[in-house]
Amino acid sequence: MMKNSEKPSVMGTRSGYVIRFTCPTCYKENSIICNMPKSYYKESRDGTCAQCRKHCEVLTPGQY
């Protein structure tokens, strides 16, 4: 049986085709590089910290 664990959500920022976010557990800055425009404009995505390997949901505000 799988455990249903809640992922913490954090706000990310967009810069070019890179999305940056800070891990809520260890406070390390991470980045997600998007090479496809469709995935770049999504409102949320799953991110993993490079240091502590915790999963979180990265929310990005829409660009207007």
ZADO-1210 file (C-alpha; in nm, 4 decimals, padded with zeros to 6 digits):
<atoms>
<atom x="00.0000" y="00.0000" z="00.0000" code="MET" pos="1"/>
<atom x="00.1338" y="00.3425" z="-00.0925" code="MET" pos="2"/>
<atom x="00.1375" y="00.6299" z="00.1508" code="LYS" pos="3"/>
<atom x="-00.0332" y="00.9462" z="00.0321" code="ASN" pos="4"/>
<atom x="00.2090" y="01.2166" z="00.1372" code="SER" pos="5"/>
<atom x="00.1414" y="01.5849" z="00.0882" code="GLU" pos="6"/>
<atom x="00.4156" y="01.7744" z="-00.0968" code="LYS" pos="7"/>
<atom x="00.4952" y="02.1224" z="00.0319" code="PRO" pos="8"/>
<atom x="00.4423" y="02.3971" z="-00.2235" code="SER" pos="9"/>
<atom x="00.6866" y="02.6821" z="-00.2834" code="VAL" pos="10"/>
<atom x="00.6794" y="02.9868" z="-00.5103" code="MET" pos="11"/>
<atom x="00.9254" y="02.9916" z="-00.7968" code="GLY" pos="12"/>
<atom x="01.0469" y="03.2664" z="-01.0288" code="THR" pos="13"/>
<atom x="01.0903" y="03.2580" z="-01.4048" code="ARG" pos="14"/>
<atom x="01.4031" y="03.3835" z="-01.5772" code="SER" pos="15"/>
<atom x="01.4478" y="03.2995" z="-01.9450" code="GLY" pos="16"/>
<atom x="01.3679" y="02.9281" z="-01.9697" code="TYR" pos="17"/>
<atom x="01.4893" y="02.8633" z="-01.6136" code="VAL" pos="18"/>
<atom x="01.2611" y="02.8334" z="-01.3106" code="ILE" pos="19"/>
<atom x="01.4289" y="02.8957" z="-00.9749" code="ARG" pos="20"/>
<atom x="01.2985" y="02.7952" z="-00.6335" code="PHE" pos="21"/>
<atom x="01.4270" y="02.7605" z="-00.2780" code="THR" pos="22"/>
<atom x="01.3878" y="02.4298" z="-00.0923" code="CYS" pos="23"/>
<atom x="01.1575" y="02.4699" z="00.2111" code="PRO" pos="24"/>
<atom x="01.3575" y="02.2114" z="00.4093" code="THR" pos="25"/>
<atom x="01.7242" y="02.3033" z="00.3633" code="CYS" pos="26"/>
<atom x="01.6863" y="02.6499" z="00.1982" code="TYR" pos="27"/>
<atom x="01.9129" y="02.5678" z="-00.0968" code="LYS" pos="28"/>
<atom x="01.8407" y="02.7495" z="-00.4243" code="GLU" pos="29"/>
<atom x="01.7526" y="02.5104" z="-00.7073" code="ASN" pos="30"/>
<atom x="01.6645" y="02.5531" z="-01.0724" code="SER" pos="31"/>
<atom x="01.4598" y="02.3689" z="-01.3328" code="ILE" pos="32"/>
<atom x="01.5660" y="02.4154" z="-01.6947" code="ILE" pos="33"/>
<atom x="01.2804" y="02.3935" z="-01.9451" code="CYS" pos="34"/>
<atom x="01.3723" y="02.3253" z="-02.3058" code="ASN" pos="35"/>
<atom x="01.0142" y="02.3196" z="-02.4342" code="MET" pos="36"/>
<atom x="00.7926" y="02.6311" z="-02.4226" code="PRO" pos="37"/>
<atom x="00.4810" y="02.4292" z="-02.3326" code="LYS" pos="38"/>
<atom x="00.6342" y="02.2963" z="-02.0099" code="SER" pos="39"/>
<atom x="00.7742" y="02.6406" z="-01.9237" code="TYR" pos="40"/>
<atom x="00.4295" y="02.8054" z="-01.9145" code="TYR" pos="41"/>
<atom x="00.2711" y="02.5490" z="-01.6797" code="LYS" pos="42"/>
<atom x="00.1373" y="02.6961" z="-01.3547" code="GLU" pos="43"/>
<atom x="00.2956" y="02.4266" z="-01.1329" code="SER" pos="44"/>
<atom x="00.5459" y="02.1451" z="-01.1607" code="ARG" pos="45"/>
<atom x="00.7224" y="01.8961" z="-00.9369" code="ASP" pos="46"/>
<atom x="01.0716" y="01.9846" z="-00.8209" code="GLY" pos="47"/>
<atom x="01.3398" y="01.7973" z="-00.6300" code="THR" pos="48"/>
<atom x="01.6076" y="01.9589" z="-00.4161" code="CYS" pos="49"/>
<atom x="01.9607" y="01.8817" z="-00.5343" code="ALA" pos="50"/>
<atom x="02.0976" y="01.8742" z="-00.1779" code="GLN" pos="51"/>
<atom x="01.8414" y="01.6997" z="00.0452" code="CYS" pos="52"/>
<atom x="01.6384" y="01.5253" z="-00.2345" code="ARG" pos="53"/>
<atom x="01.3000" y="01.6345" z="-00.0926" code="LYS" pos="54"/>
<atom x="01.0139" y="01.6681" z="-00.3389" code="HIS" pos="55"/>
<atom x="00.7996" y="01.9803" z="-00.3552" code="CYS" pos="56"/>
<atom x="00.5479" y="02.1438" z="-00.5850" code="GLU" pos="57"/>
<atom x="00.6855" y="02.4581" z="-00.7488" code="VAL" pos="58"/>
<atom x="00.4212" y="02.7217" z="-00.8262" code="LEU" pos="59"/>
<atom x="00.5013" y="02.9852" z="-01.0857" code="THR" pos="60"/>
<atom x="00.2915" y="03.2942" z="-01.1401" code="PRO" pos="61"/>
<atom x="00.1587" y="03.3594" z="-01.4890" code="GLY" pos="62"/>
<atom x="00.3366" y="03.6125" z="-01.7065" code="GLN" pos="63"/>
<atom x="00.1109" y="03.8886" z="-01.8349" code="TYR" pos="64"/>
</atoms>
